[in-house]
Amino acid sequence: MNRITSKERPIYITPIAGQRYRNQNGNTYVCLTPPIGTQPGRDMTAQFEREPDGWLLIAHGVSQYSDGSIVWDFSTGGHWPGGRPKNWSL
């Protein structure tokens, strides 16, 4: 992972459905839906799934750093479909 300078600000992007992104937290997320909103920014949302556990969320205001990693302003609706992580054994 490249180092981000403390002065660098990420740039709002339009997430692409089907594309995998590395979050600043180190996890990989897949964009599941075309974004809702007319232009990149806080009002644009898209659904993401965290790999490999399947956590779903709606990301608001997705932005990207120069190293390709992403962050979002905030998320809503986070949950595991069926109430538990993928590949969770009983």
C-alpha angles and dihedrals in degrees: 000000000000119000117252116214115235089240096054115105120200119238122234112251139187104244116227118229110242095022123121119227132189112228122216086248089066097251124121118234130190118214104230103183138037107261122264113226137064099251139015113275144084092314095056114093136185135174117248134188121209114225131255102007098046099235107168126208143158110241118209119203103004113201134179135218125218090261090060096252118133140215132178132216092238141327135226137192096031113177147132111250107244090018098277141070122273114269091017111157122213 
